Amino acid sequence: MRESAAERHDRMLELVRRHGTARVSDLAGLLGVSPVTARRDAEALAAKGLLERVHGSVSWPATVPGQRSDDLVLGLLAPSATYYFAEVIRGAHEAAAKAGARLILRISDYRPEEDRARVEGLLAAGARGLLVAPGWRRPQDPARYGEWLARLPVPAVLLERQPAPGSPLDGLDRVCSDHAYGALLAVRHLVGLGHGAPVLVARADSPTALSVRAGYAAALGSLGLTAPRAAIDSVPAELDPEGFESAVRDLCAAVSEGARAALVHNDVDAIQIVQRLAELGVRVPGDLAVVAYDDEVAALADTPLTAVAPPKREVGRHAAELLVERLRGDACGESPRRHLSLLPGLRVRASCGAGAEAATEAATAATAATGTVSA
C-alpha cells in the first residue's frame, strides 16, 4: 500500500523528535524519498509550526503554535474510527469536552508497525497525554511493536488492550472490557435456555477476538461443560469468500451432529452466517440459537440477534477521565497505576428462541450484573 503524505509527515516528525535536529538530505535517505519530496514535506511542517527550519536542517520546536501553556490536549490513537472503536472514541471525546480538554485523533488502520509514527504525530500536535489502542492483531504484536509505549515522555492509558502479565506495558494504566465475562454471559444464557454448550465461531485477527476465544474456553471450564467441537475460524466474507463458506459449512456440520447453539464473533460475521445458514436450510433460532459478540449491528438482522455488548463508550469515557486526572492531579506520578475492567452486558433478542418473559428476565439479570471492577 502506497504511503500517504500524512503518514510520511508523521515519520519525519518522529525522526526529528528523536534526534532534535536533522539535515533534510539525511531525512530523505531515512524516509526513502527524494530530496525534493523531503524538502517539500519539511516546508509544509515548518509552515504549520510543527518544525523549525534553518539552513537545510529542521529542528523540533520549543512550543506548538497556537497552544497556550495551560491548554489540555489529549491524543488518541485508535486502530479504526468505525465499528467497535467509533463508540470508544465518542466516549473519550465526551469526557474530554466535559473536562475542558481538546481531543485529537490518529488512526493506525490496524498496522502496528505504524503506531509509533502516529503517536509521534500526536505529540507533535501538542498532546500532553495519550489514550492508546495499538493496532495489534496477533499475539506476538505487543512484544514486537509495543514495548516503546512503556517509555513514552507523557502519561498514557491503554484502551481495550491487555499486555502480558509482567511485561513493560503491564505497568501502564489501562481500561478494558472484560471479554471473558462477556463470553460467560453468552454461554450461561444459552445453557440456561436448554441449548447446551455453544459452538464458538470466531475470528483470530484482533485482541478482542483472542480474548473472546480465551473467555469461551474459561466459561466452559467454569460451568463444567465440554465444547461440542473445536472452535470454527471465522473470516470476513468480502475478503475471503472461500474461508467464509468453509466456516458456514463447518457450522452446518456441527448442527447435523447435534449442536444447538453458537457464539459468533463478530456482529457482521454473525449476520452473514445466519443469512447463509438460511440458504442451506438451517433456521435461526429453530435449528440453531445464535449469540453475536460486539452488539454493533446485531439488532438490525432479519432475526434480531441476541448479543454481548461490551461497554465501548464507557471504556473511552473512563480512560479519558483517568488521563485527565493524571495530568491535573498526579504530575509526580505517585499514585498507583490502575487496571480498570468494565463488564459487558447481554442484550436479549429473538435469535435464541427465548420467549418474551424469559428474554426480559435475562436482560434484567444481565443489566444488574453489568458494572466496573478495578484490579
TORKOL-4160 file (C-alpha; in steps of 0.2 Angstrom, whole numbers, padded with zeros to 4 digits, m for minus):
375
<pt num="1" X="0000" Y="0000" Z="0000"/>
<pt num="2" X="0007" Y="0017" Z="m0005"/>
<pt num="3" X="0011" Y="0028" Z="0010"/>
<pt num="4" X="0001" Y="0044" Z="0011"/>
<pt num="5" X="0009" Y="0061" Z="0014"/>
<pt num="6" X="0001" Y="0062" Z="0031"/>
<pt num="7" X="0010" Y="0045" Z="0036"/>
<pt num="8" X="0026" Y="0052" Z="0029"/>
<pt num="9" X="0025" Y="0068" Z="0039"/>
<pt num="10" X="0022" Y="0058" Z="0054"/>
<pt num="11" X="0038" Y="0048" Z="0051"/>
<pt num="12" X="0048" Y="0064" Z="0048"/>
<pt num="13" X="0041" Y="0071" Z="0064"/>
<pt num="14" X="0046" Y="0055" Z="0073"/>
<pt num="15" X="0064" Y="0056" Z="0067"/>
<pt num="16" X="0066" Y="0074" Z="0071"/>
<pt num="17" X="0058" Y="0072" Z="0088"/>
<pt num="18" X="0070" Y="0058" Z="0092"/>
<pt num="19" X="0086" Y="0067" Z="0086"/>
<pt num="20" X="0081" Y="0085" Z="0090"/>
<pt num="21" X="0089" Y="0092" Z="0074"/>
<pt num="22" X="0092" Y="0083" Z="0057"/>
<pt num="23" X="0098" Y="0088" Z="0039"/>
<pt num="24" X="0084" Y="0087" Z="0026"/>
<pt num="25" X="0095" Y="0077" Z="0015"/>
<pt num="26" X="0098" Y="0065" Z="0029"/>
<pt num="27" X="0079" Y="0063" Z="0032"/>
<pt num="28" X="0076" Y="0060" Z="0013"/>
<pt num="29" X="0088" Y="0045" Z="0015"/>
<pt num="30" X="0080" Y="0038" Z="0031"/>
<pt num="31" X="0062" Y="0041" Z="0024"/>
<pt num="32" X="0066" Y="0033" Z="0007"/>
<pt num="33" X="0060" Y="0048" Z="m0003"/>
<pt num="34" X="0069" Y="0061" Z="m0015"/>
<pt num="35" X="0077" Y="0076" Z="m0008"/>
<pt num="36" X="0064" Y="0087" Z="m0016"/>
<pt num="37" X="0050" Y="0077" Z="m0008"/>
<pt num="38" X="0059" Y="0078" Z="0009"/>
<pt num="39" X="0061" Y="0097" Z="0007"/>
<pt num="40" X="0043" Y="0100" Z="0002"/>
<pt num="41" X="0037" Y="0090" Z="0017"/>
<pt num="42" X="0049" Y="0099" Z="0029"/>
<pt num="43" X="0042" Y="0116" Z="0022"/>
<pt num="44" X="0024" Y="0110" Z="0025"/>
<pt num="45" X="0028" Y="0105" Z="0043"/>
<pt num="46" X="0038" Y="0121" Z="0046"/>
<pt num="47" X="0023" Y="0131" Z="0039"/>
<pt num="48" X="0012" Y="0123" Z="0052"/>
<pt num="49" X="0024" Y="0127" Z="0066"/>
<pt num="50" X="0027" Y="0109" Z="0069"/>
<pt num="51" X="0046" Y="0110" Z="0064"/>
<pt num="52" X="0059" Y="0124" Z="0064"/>
<pt num="53" X="0069" Y="0125" Z="0048"/>
<pt num="54" X="0086" Y="0134" Z="0046"/>
<pt num="55" X="0099" Y="0132" Z="0033"/>
<pt num="56" X="0095" Y="0114" Z="0026"/>
<pt num="57" X="0091" Y="0107" Z="0043"/>
<pt num="58" X="0075" Y="0105" Z="0053"/>
<pt num="59" X="0073" Y="0106" Z="0072"/>
<pt num="60" X="0060" Y="0101" Z="0085"/>
<pt num="61" X="0051" Y="0117" Z="0090"/>
<pt num="62" X="0051" Y="0123" Z="0108"/>
<pt num="63" X="0032" Y="0126" Z="0108"/>
<pt num="64" X="0017" Y="0121" Z="0097"/>
<pt num="65" X="0009" Y="0136" Z="0088"/>
<pt num="66" X="m0007" Y="0142" Z="0094"/>
<pt num="67" X="m0007" Y="0132" Z="0110"/>
<pt num="68" X="m0007" Y="0141" Z="0127"/>
<pt num="69" X="0004" Y="0133" Z="0141"/>
<pt num="70" X="m0012" Y="0129" Z="0151"/>
<pt num="71" X="m0021" Y="0121" Z="0136"/>
<pt num="72" X="m0025" Y="0102" Z="0140"/>
<pt num="73" X="m0024" Y="0092" Z="0124"/>
<pt num="74" X="m0026" Y="0073" Z="0124"/>
<pt num="75" X="m0020" Y="0062" Z="0110"/>
<pt num="76" X="m0030" Y="0047" Z="0105"/>
<pt num="77" X="m0023" Y="0033" Z="0094"/>
<pt num="78" X="m0036" Y="0020" Z="0088"/>
<pt num="79" X="m0035" Y="0006" Z="0075"/>
<pt num="80" X="m0051" Y="0012" Z="0067"/>
<pt num="81" X="m0064" Y="0026" Z="0068"/>
<pt num="82" X="m0078" Y="0014" Z="0063"/>
<pt num="83" X="m0087" Y="m0001" Z="0070"/>
<pt num="84" X="m0081" Y="m0005" Z="0088"/>
<pt num="85" X="m0070" Y="0010" Z="0091"/>
<pt num="86" X="m0082" Y="0023" Z="0085"/>
<pt num="87" X="m0091" Y="0022" Z="0102"/>
<pt num="88" X="m0074" Y="0021" Z="0111"/>
<pt num="89" X="m0069" Y="0037" Z="0103"/>
<pt num="90" X="m0086" Y="0045" Z="0106"/>
<pt num="91" X="m0084" Y="0041" Z="0125"/>
<pt num="92" X="m0067" Y="0049" Z="0126"/>
<pt num="93" X="m0072" Y="0064" Z="0116"/>
<pt num="94" X="m0087" Y="0067" Z="0128"/>
<pt num="95" X="m0076" Y="0065" Z="0143"/>
<pt num="96" X="m0063" Y="0077" Z="0137"/>
<pt num="97" X="m0075" Y="0090" Z="0132"/>
<pt num="98" X="m0083" Y="0089" Z="0149"/>
<pt num="99" X="m0065" Y="0091" Z="0157"/>
<pt num="100" X="m0062" Y="0107" Z="0146"/>
<pt num="101" X="m0049" Y="0097" Z="0136"/>
<pt num="102" X="m0046" Y="0095" Z="0117"/>
<pt num="103" X="m0045" Y="0078" Z="0110"/>
<pt num="104" X="m0035" Y="0075" Z="0094"/>
<pt num="105" X="m0036" Y="0058" Z="0084"/>
<pt num="106" X="m0024" Y="0047" Z="0074"/>
<pt num="107" X="m0029" Y="0031" Z="0066"/>
<pt num="108" X="m0017" Y="0016" Z="0063"/>
<pt num="109" X="m0029" Y="0006" Z="0052"/>
<pt num="110" X="m0023" Y="m0010" Z="0061"/>
<pt num="111" X="m0005" Y="m0008" Z="0056"/>
<pt num="112" X="0005" Y="m0009" Z="0072"/>
<pt num="113" X="0021" Y="m0005" Z="0063"/>
<pt num="114" X="0014" Y="0012" Z="0061"/>
<pt num="115" X="0008" Y="0015" Z="0079"/>
<pt num="116" X="0024" Y="0024" Z="0084"/>
<pt num="117" X="0024" Y="0036" Z="0070"/>
<pt num="118" X="0006" Y="0040" Z="0073"/>
<pt num="119" X="0009" Y="0044" Z="0092"/>
<pt num="120" X="0024" Y="0055" Z="0087"/>
<pt num="121" X="0012" Y="0065" Z="0076"/>
<pt num="122" X="0000" Y="0067" Z="0091"/>
<pt num="123" X="0014" Y="0073" Z="0102"/>
<pt num="124" X="0020" Y="0085" Z="0088"/>
<pt num="125" X="0002" Y="0092" Z="0088"/>
<pt num="126" X="0003" Y="0096" Z="0106"/>
<pt num="127" X="m0004" Y="0081" Z="0115"/>
<pt num="128" X="0001" Y="0081" Z="0134"/>
<pt num="129" X="m0006" Y="0064" Z="0137"/>
<pt num="130" X="m0011" Y="0049" Z="0127"/>
<pt num="131" X="m0025" Y="0036" Z="0125"/>
<pt num="132" X="m0018" Y="0022" Z="0115"/>
<pt num="133" X="m0027" Y="0007" Z="0107"/>
<pt num="134" X="m0012" Y="m0001" Z="0097"/>
<pt num="135" X="m0016" Y="m0009" Z="0081"/>
<pt num="136" X="m0011" Y="m0026" Z="0087"/>
<pt num="137" X="m0018" Y="m0041" Z="0078"/>
<pt num="138" X="m0008" Y="m0056" Z="0083"/>
<pt num="139" X="m0002" Y="m0062" Z="0100"/>
<pt num="140" X="0016" Y="m0058" Z="0096"/>
<pt num="141" X="0012" Y="m0040" Z="0091"/>
<pt num="142" X="0014" Y="m0032" Z="0109"/>
<pt num="143" X="0032" Y="m0038" Z="0111"/>
<pt num="144" X="0036" Y="m0035" Z="0093"/>
<pt num="145" X="0028" Y="m0017" Z="0091"/>
<pt num="146" X="0023" Y="m0011" Z="0108"/>
<pt num="147" X="0037" Y="m0010" Z="0121"/>
<pt num="148" X="0041" Y="0008" Z="0116"/>
<pt num="149" X="0025" Y="0013" Z="0124"/>
<pt num="150" X="0032" Y="0010" Z="0141"/>
<pt num="151" X="0045" Y="0024" Z="0138"/>
<pt num="152" X="0033" Y="0037" Z="0132"/>
<pt num="153" X="0038" Y="0055" Z="0138"/>
<pt num="154" X="0019" Y="0059" Z="0144"/>
<pt num="155" X="0006" Y="0049" Z="0154"/>
<pt num="156" X="m0003" Y="0036" Z="0144"/>
<pt num="157" X="m0018" Y="0025" Z="0146"/>
<pt num="158" X="m0020" Y="0009" Z="0136"/>
<pt num="159" X="m0038" Y="0006" Z="0128"/>
<pt num="160" X="m0045" Y="m0011" Z="0126"/>
<pt num="161" X="m0028" Y="m0019" Z="0126"/>
<pt num="162" X="m0021" Y="m0031" Z="0140"/>
<pt num="163" X="m0002" Y="m0034" Z="0138"/>
<pt num="164" X="0006" Y="m0050" Z="0145"/>
<pt num="165" X="0007" Y="m0050" Z="0164"/>
<pt num="166" X="0024" Y="m0044" Z="0170"/>
<pt num="167" X="0029" Y="m0036" Z="0153"/>
<pt num="168" X="0034" Y="m0017" Z="0152"/>
<pt num="169" X="0017" Y="m0012" Z="0146"/>
<pt num="170" X="0008" Y="m0021" Z="0161"/>
<pt num="171" X="0013" Y="m0006" Z="0172"/>
<pt num="172" X="0003" Y="0007" Z="0162"/>
<pt num="173" X="m0014" Y="0012" Z="0166"/>
<pt num="174" X="m0027" Y="0004" Z="0156"/>
<pt num="175" X="m0046" Y="0002" Z="0154"/>
<pt num="176" X="m0053" Y="m0013" Z="0145"/>
<pt num="177" X="m0069" Y="m0023" Z="0143"/>
<pt num="178" X="m0069" Y="m0039" Z="0152"/>
<pt num="179" X="m0072" Y="m0051" Z="0137"/>
<pt num="180" X="m0070" Y="m0066" Z="0147"/>
<pt num="181" X="m0086" Y="m0061" Z="0157"/>
<pt num="182" X="m0094" Y="m0057" Z="0141"/>
<pt num="183" X="m0091" Y="m0074" Z="0134"/>
<pt num="184" X="m0098" Y="m0081" Z="0151"/>
<pt num="185" X="m0114" Y="m0071" Z="0149"/>
<pt num="186" X="m0117" Y="m0079" Z="0132"/>
<pt num="187" X="m0113" Y="m0097" Z="0137"/>
<pt num="188" X="m0123" Y="m0096" Z="0153"/>
<pt num="189" X="m0138" Y="m0088" Z="0143"/>
<pt num="190" X="m0138" Y="m0102" Z="0130"/>
<pt num="191" X="m0136" Y="m0116" Z="0143"/>
<pt num="192" X="m0150" Y="m0108" Z="0154"/>
<pt num="193" X="m0162" Y="m0109" Z="0139"/>
<pt num="194" X="m0158" Y="m0128" Z="0137"/>
<pt num="195" X="m0147" Y="m0127" Z="0121"/>
<pt num="196" X="m0132" Y="m0134" Z="0129"/>
<pt num="197" X="m0114" Y="m0128" Z="0126"/>
<pt num="198" X="m0112" Y="m0117" Z="0111"/>
<pt num="199" X="m0100" Y="m0119" Z="0096"/>
<pt num="200" X="m0088" Y="m0105" Z="0095"/>
<pt num="201" X="m0087" Y="m0096" Z="0078"/>
<pt num="202" X="m0074" Y="m0083" Z="0080"/>
<pt num="203" X="m0060" Y="m0073" Z="0071"/>
<pt num="204" X="m0042" Y="m0073" Z="0077"/>
<pt num="205" X="m0037" Y="m0056" Z="0070"/>
<pt num="206" X="m0038" Y="m0044" Z="0085"/>
<pt num="207" X="m0035" Y="m0043" Z="0103"/>
<pt num="208" X="m0054" Y="m0043" Z="0106"/>
<pt num="209" X="m0056" Y="m0059" Z="0096"/>
<pt num="210" X="m0042" Y="m0068" Z="0105"/>
<pt num="211" X="m0050" Y="m0063" Z="0122"/>
<pt num="212" X="m0067" Y="m0069" Z="0117"/>
<pt num="213" X="m0059" Y="m0086" Z="0112"/>
<pt num="214" X="m0050" Y="m0087" Z="0129"/>
<pt num="215" X="m0065" Y="m0082" Z="0138"/>
<pt num="216" X="m0076" Y="m0095" Z="0129"/>
<pt num="217" X="m0064" Y="m0109" Z="0135"/>
<pt num="218" X="m0064" Y="m0102" Z="0153"/>
<pt num="219" X="m0083" Y="m0101" Z="0153"/>
<pt num="220" X="m0085" Y="m0119" Z="0148"/>
<pt num="221" X="m0072" Y="m0124" Z="0161"/>
<pt num="222" X="m0081" Y="m0114" Z="0175"/>
<pt num="223" X="m0098" Y="m0122" Z="0170"/>
<pt num="224" X="m0091" Y="m0139" Z="0169"/>
<pt num="225" X="m0095" Y="m0140" Z="0150"/>
<pt num="226" X="m0087" Y="m0148" Z="0135"/>
<pt num="227" X="m0086" Y="m0139" Z="0118"/>
<pt num="228" X="m0097" Y="m0148" Z="0105"/>
<pt num="229" X="m0082" Y="m0146" Z="0093"/>
<pt num="230" X="m0066" Y="m0136" Z="0091"/>
<pt num="231" X="m0068" Y="m0118" Z="0088"/>
<pt num="232" X="m0073" Y="m0113" Z="0070"/>
<pt num="233" X="m0061" Y="m0100" Z="0062"/>
<pt num="234" X="m0072" Y="m0085" Z="0055"/>
<pt num="235" X="m0065" Y="m0074" Z="0042"/>
<pt num="236" X="m0073" Y="m0059" Z="0033"/>
<pt num="237" X="m0084" Y="m0064" Z="0019"/>
<pt num="238" X="m0079" Y="m0050" Z="0007"/>
<pt num="239" X="m0061" Y="m0053" Z="0010"/>
<pt num="240" X="m0060" Y="m0072" Z="0010"/>
<pt num="241" X="m0077" Y="m0079" Z="0002"/>
<pt num="242" X="m0070" Y="m0097" Z="0002"/>
<pt num="243" X="m0064" Y="m0096" Z="0020"/>
<pt num="244" X="m0081" Y="m0089" Z="0025"/>
<pt num="245" X="m0090" Y="m0103" Z="0016"/>
<pt num="246" X="m0079" Y="m0116" Z="0024"/>
<pt num="247" X="m0084" Y="m0109" Z="0041"/>
<pt num="248" X="m0103" Y="m0109" Z="0037"/>
<pt num="249" X="m0101" Y="m0127" Z="0031"/>
<pt num="250" X="m0092" Y="m0132" Z="0047"/>
<pt num="251" X="m0106" Y="m0125" Z="0057"/>
<pt num="252" X="m0119" Y="m0134" Z="0047"/>
<pt num="253" X="m0110" Y="m0150" Z="0050"/>
<pt num="254" X="m0109" Y="m0146" Z="0069"/>
<pt num="255" X="m0128" Y="m0144" Z="0069"/>
<pt num="256" X="m0131" Y="m0160" Z="0060"/>
<pt num="257" X="m0120" Y="m0168" Z="0074"/>
<pt num="258" X="m0131" Y="m0161" Z="0087"/>
<pt num="259" X="m0125" Y="m0144" Z="0091"/>
<pt num="260" X="m0140" Y="m0132" Z="0095"/>
<pt num="261" X="m0131" Y="m0115" Z="0099"/>
<pt num="262" X="m0117" Y="m0104" Z="0093"/>
<pt num="263" X="m0107" Y="m0089" Z="0099"/>
<pt num="264" X="m0101" Y="m0079" Z="0085"/>
<pt num="265" X="m0088" Y="m0065" Z="0085"/>
<pt num="266" X="m0092" Y="m0053" Z="0077"/>
<pt num="267" X="m0109" Y="m0045" Z="0073"/>
<pt num="268" X="m0106" Y="m0043" Z="0054"/>
<pt num="269" X="m0100" Y="m0061" Z="0053"/>
<pt num="270" X="m0115" Y="m0067" Z="0063"/>
<pt num="271" X="m0127" Y="m0058" Z="0052"/>
<pt num="272" X="m0119" Y="m0065" Z="0036"/>
<pt num="273" X="m0118" Y="m0083" Z="0043"/>
<pt num="274" X="m0136" Y="m0083" Z="0048"/>
<pt num="275" X="m0141" Y="m0077" Z="0031"/>
<pt num="276" X="m0130" Y="m0091" Z="0023"/>
<pt num="277" X="m0137" Y="m0104" Z="0035"/>
<pt num="278" X="m0155" Y="m0100" Z="0030"/>
<pt num="279" X="m0150" Y="m0103" Z="0012"/>
<pt num="280" X="m0143" Y="m0120" Z="0017"/>
<pt num="281" X="m0159" Y="m0125" Z="0027"/>
<pt num="282" X="m0153" Y="m0121" Z="0044"/>
<pt num="283" X="m0166" Y="m0110" Z="0054"/>
<pt num="284" X="m0161" Y="m0097" Z="0067"/>
<pt num="285" X="m0167" Y="m0100" Z="0081"/>
<pt num="286" X="m0177" Y="m0115" Z="0076"/>
<pt num="287" X="m0162" Y="m0126" Z="0072"/>
<pt num="288" X="m0148" Y="m0116" Z="0080"/>
<pt num="289" X="m0148" Y="m0102" Z="0093"/>
<pt num="290" X="m0136" Y="m0088" Z="0090"/>
<pt num="291" X="m0127" Y="m0075" Z="0101"/>
<pt num="292" X="m0117" Y="m0062" Z="0092"/>
<pt num="293" X="m0102" Y="m0053" Z="0100"/>
<pt num="294" X="m0100" Y="m0034" Z="0100"/>
<pt num="295" X="m0118" Y="m0028" Z="0098"/>
<pt num="296" X="m0114" Y="m0015" Z="0084"/>
<pt num="297" X="m0127" Y="m0020" Z="0071"/>
<pt num="298" X="m0134" Y="m0036" Z="0079"/>
<pt num="299" X="m0151" Y="m0029" Z="0082"/>
<pt num="300" X="m0153" Y="m0025" Z="0063"/>
<pt num="301" X="m0153" Y="m0043" Z="0057"/>
<pt num="302" X="m0169" Y="m0051" Z="0049"/>
<pt num="303" X="m0170" Y="m0061" Z="0065"/>
<pt num="304" X="m0163" Y="m0048" Z="0078"/>
<pt num="305" X="m0148" Y="m0056" Z="0086"/>
<pt num="306" X="m0145" Y="m0058" Z="0105"/>
<pt num="307" X="m0128" Y="m0050" Z="0108"/>
<pt num="308" X="m0115" Y="m0047" Z="0121"/>
<pt num="309" X="m0112" Y="m0028" Z="0122"/>
<pt num="310" X="m0095" Y="m0023" Z="0128"/>
<pt num="311" X="m0096" Y="m0005" Z="0136"/>
<pt num="312" X="m0087" Y="0003" Z="0122"/>
<pt num="313" X="m0092" Y="0021" Z="0126"/>
<pt num="314" X="m0089" Y="0019" Z="0144"/>
<pt num="315" X="m0071" Y="0012" Z="0140"/>
<pt num="316" X="m0067" Y="0029" Z="0131"/>
<pt num="317" X="m0075" Y="0039" Z="0145"/>
<pt num="318" X="m0066" Y="0031" Z="0159"/>
<pt num="319" X="m0050" Y="0031" Z="0150"/>
<pt num="320" X="m0051" Y="0050" Z="0146"/>
<pt num="321" X="m0056" Y="0054" Z="0164"/>
<pt num="322" X="m0041" Y="0044" Z="0171"/>
<pt num="323" X="m0029" Y="0053" Z="0159"/>
<pt num="324" X="m0036" Y="0070" Z="0164"/>
<pt num="325" X="m0034" Y="0065" Z="0182"/>
<pt num="326" X="m0016" Y="0060" Z="0179"/>
<pt num="327" X="m0012" Y="0076" Z="0170"/>
<pt num="328" X="m0020" Y="0088" Z="0183"/>
<pt num="329" X="m0018" Y="0079" Z="0199"/>
<pt num="330" X="m0004" Y="0067" Z="0198"/>
<pt num="331" X="0010" Y="0076" Z="0190"/>
<pt num="332" X="0023" Y="0067" Z="0200"/>
<pt num="333" X="0016" Y="0050" Z="0196"/>
<pt num="334" X="0015" Y="0045" Z="0214"/>
<pt num="335" X="m0002" Y="0036" Z="0215"/>
<pt num="336" X="m0003" Y="0018" Z="0209"/>
<pt num="337" X="m0007" Y="0013" Z="0191"/>
<pt num="338" X="m0024" Y="0007" Z="0188"/>
<pt num="339" X="m0031" Y="m0008" Z="0178"/>
<pt num="340" X="m0050" Y="m0004" Z="0176"/>
<pt num="341" X="m0060" Y="m0018" Z="0169"/>
<pt num="342" X="m0078" Y="m0015" Z="0163"/>
<pt num="343" X="m0091" Y="m0028" Z="0162"/>
<pt num="344" X="m0101" Y="m0031" Z="0146"/>
<pt num="345" X="m0120" Y="m0034" Z="0146"/>
<pt num="346" X="m0131" Y="m0046" Z="0137"/>
<pt num="347" X="m0145" Y="m0039" Z="0125"/>
<pt num="348" X="m0158" Y="m0052" Z="0123"/>
<pt num="349" X="m0167" Y="m0053" Z="0106"/>
<pt num="350" X="m0175" Y="m0066" Z="0095"/>
<pt num="351" X="m0161" Y="m0077" Z="0090"/>
<pt num="352" X="m0160" Y="m0089" Z="0104"/>
<pt num="353" X="m0179" Y="m0093" Z="0105"/>
<pt num="354" X="m0182" Y="m0086" Z="0122"/>
<pt num="355" X="m0200" Y="m0081" Z="0125"/>
<pt num="356" X="m0204" Y="m0063" Z="0129"/>
<pt num="357" X="m0204" Y="m0066" Z="0148"/>
<pt num="358" X="m0188" Y="m0076" Z="0148"/>
<pt num="359" X="m0180" Y="m0063" Z="0137"/>
<pt num="360" X="m0185" Y="m0049" Z="0149"/>
<pt num="361" X="m0178" Y="m0059" Z="0164"/>
<pt num="362" X="m0162" Y="m0062" Z="0155"/>
<pt num="363" X="m0160" Y="m0044" Z="0150"/>
<pt num="364" X="m0164" Y="m0038" Z="0168"/>
<pt num="365" X="m0151" Y="m0050" Z="0175"/>
<pt num="366" X="m0138" Y="m0045" Z="0163"/>
<pt num="367" X="m0141" Y="m0027" Z="0166"/>
<pt num="368" X="m0140" Y="m0029" Z="0185"/>
<pt num="369" X="m0123" Y="m0038" Z="0183"/>
<pt num="370" X="m0115" Y="m0025" Z="0172"/>
<pt num="371" X="m0103" Y="m0014" Z="0182"/>
<pt num="372" X="m0085" Y="m0010" Z="0184"/>
<pt num="373" X="m0071" Y="m0019" Z="0193"/>
<pt num="374" X="m0054" Y="m0012" Z="0197"/>
<pt num="375" X="m0039" Y="m0024" Z="0199"/>
